[in-house]
Structures are given as structure tokens and as C-alpha cells.
């Protein structure tokens, strides 16, 4: 082949009619799909409304979620937690009226070793 017969560009244009019909068919398919989805969602919604039970009037009071909840002030929570832990290592009253006191854990363990652990009375045979 000679250099004159080779072209560096396309010798024919794109087929406008084929591109136009392809776009029309694609748009028609999209419209049909949208209409079908709209109808299907309407069907699902009406079916849900028909089978749904009305909410209880007591359901408006929502209970709090279980612990642990979101900490608003973690620094204060940590200080409170550490203060409660430190109170386990000190002497103090739990309830003066009932005569209940608090002693450090180490001292309580020493007393239990000295005095012994409480034992149940032996079972009597009937």
C-alpha cells in the first residue's frame, strides 16, 4: 500500500441514527424501571401499614440504655472512681445506725486468718 491511501483520521462519521435510537431505548428502559420501583415501593408501604400494630401509648417513655453510658466529664468520673477505690483502704462508718464499719481490705484479710472463717453448723440428720 502506498502512503497516500493510508489516512490518519476516520473516513466516515458516527451513525447518528443508531446512537439516537440507543439513547431512546435506554431512556425508555430507565423510565419503565422507575415506574416499576415506585409501584413496588407503594405496594410494600401499603402492606406494611395493613399489618402494622399501633404503638402502645406506654411506648413513648423510652427506657435509658444499659450501662455504660456516654461520659460527659470523664475527668470528674475518674476522680470519683478513684476516691471510691481509696475509701476501701481506710477506716470509716458505712452506717452508724446499724453499727456497720469499713476497714481496709488488707486488715480484713489478716483478721480472717487470725479468727478463722465462719463455718456452718453441722447438719442434723432427721
C-alpha positions as CSV (number, residue, x, y, z in Angstrom):
1,X,0.0,0.0,0.0
2,X,1.1,3.4,-0.7
3,X,1.4,6.2,1.8
4,X,-1.3,8.2,0.0
5,X,-4.1,5.5,0.7
6,X,-3.5,5.5,4.5
7,X,-5.4,8.1,6.4
8,X,-4.7,9.4,9.9
9,X,-8.4,10.0,10.5
10,X,-11.7,8.2,10.2
11,X,-13.2,8.3,6.8
12,X,-16.8,8.1,7.9
13,X,-18.9,9.8,10.7
14,X,-20.6,8.1,13.6
15,X,-24.0,6.7,12.8
16,X,-26.3,9.3,14.3
17,X,-29.5,7.3,13.9
18,X,-28.1,4.3,15.7
19,X,-26.9,6.4,18.6
20,X,-30.2,8.3,18.8
21,X,-32.2,5.1,18.9
22,X,-29.9,3.6,21.5
23,X,-30.4,6.6,23.7
24,X,-34.2,6.5,23.3
25,X,-34.3,2.8,24.2
26,X,-32.0,3.4,27.2
27,X,-34.2,6.3,28.4
28,X,-37.4,4.1,27.9
29,X,-35.9,1.3,30.0
30,X,-35.0,3.7,32.8
31,X,-38.5,5.2,32.8
32,X,-40.1,1.8,33.0
33,X,-37.7,0.7,35.8
34,X,-38.5,3.9,37.8
35,X,-42.3,3.4,37.4
36,X,-42.0,-0.3,38.4
37,X,-39.9,0.6,41.5
38,X,-42.3,3.4,42.5
39,X,-45.2,0.9,42.3
40,X,-43.3,-1.8,44.2
41,X,-42.4,0.6,47.0
42,X,-46.0,1.8,47.2
43,X,-47.2,-1.9,47.4
44,X,-44.7,-2.6,50.2
45,X,-45.7,0.5,52.1
46,X,-49.4,-0.3,51.9
47,X,-48.7,-3.9,53.0
48,X,-46.7,-2.7,56.0
49,X,-49.4,-0.3,57.1
50,X,-52.0,-3.0,56.9
51,X,-50.1,-5.4,59.1
52,X,-48.5,-2.9,61.5
53,X,-49.9,-2.9,65.0
54,X,-50.4,0.6,66.5
55,X,-47.8,1.5,69.1
56,X,-48.7,1.2,72.8
57,X,-49.4,4.5,74.5
58,X,-46.8,3.5,77.1
59,X,-44.1,3.1,74.4
60,X,-43.4,6.8,74.4
61,X,-41.5,6.6,77.6
62,X,-38.2,5.1,76.4
63,X,-36.0,3.4,79.0
64,X,-32.4,4.5,79.3
65,X,-29.9,2.4,77.5
66,X,-27.9,0.0,79.6
67,X,-24.6,1.0,81.3
68,X,-22.0,2.2,80.4
69,X,-23.4,5.4,79.1
70,X,-21.5,8.2,77.4
71,X,-19.3,10.1,79.7
72,X,-19.8,13.8,79.7
73,X,-17.0,14.7,82.1
74,X,-14.5,11.8,82.2
75,X,-12.1,13.6,84.4
76,X,-14.6,14.1,87.2
77,X,-15.8,10.5,86.7
78,X,-12.2,9.2,87.1
79,X,-11.7,11.3,90.3
80,X,-14.9,10.0,91.8
81,X,-14.0,6.4,90.9
82,X,-10.5,6.8,92.4
83,X,-12.0,8.3,95.6
84,X,-14.3,5.4,95.9
85,X,-11.4,3.0,95.5
86,X,-9.3,4.9,98.0
87,X,-12.1,4.7,100.6
88,X,-11.7,0.9,100.5
89,X,-8.2,1.4,102.1
90,X,-9.4,3.4,105.1
91,X,-11.4,3.1,108.2
92,X,-14.9,4.7,108.4
93,X,-18.5,4.3,109.1
94,X,-20.8,2.7,106.5
95,X,-23.9,3.1,108.7
96,X,-23.6,4.4,112.2
97,X,-27.2,3.5,113.0
98,X,-26.7,-0.1,112.0
99,X,-23.2,-0.3,113.5
100,X,-21.5,-1.2,110.2
101,X,-17.9,0.0,109.7
102,X,-15.4,-0.2,106.9
103,X,-11.9,-1.4,107.3
104,X,-9.0,-1.8,104.8
105,X,-9.0,-4.9,102.7
106,X,-5.6,-6.0,103.9
107,X,-6.6,-5.7,107.6
108,X,-9.8,-7.6,106.9
109,X,-7.8,-10.5,105.4
110,X,-5.4,-10.5,108.4
111,X,-8.4,-10.7,110.8
112,X,-10.0,-13.5,108.8
113,X,-6.7,-15.5,109.0
114,X,-6.4,-14.9,112.8
115,X,-10.1,-15.6,113.7
116,X,-10.9,-18.1,111.1
117,X,-13.7,-18.2,108.6
118,X,-17.3,-18.8,109.7
119,X,-18.4,-22.4,109.4
120,X,-21.9,-23.6,109.1
121,X,-23.2,-25.7,111.9
122,X,-23.2,-29.4,111.1
123,X,-26.4,-30.7,109.5
124,X,-28.5,-32.7,111.8
125,X,-29.9,-35.9,110.5
126,X,-33.6,-36.3,110.7
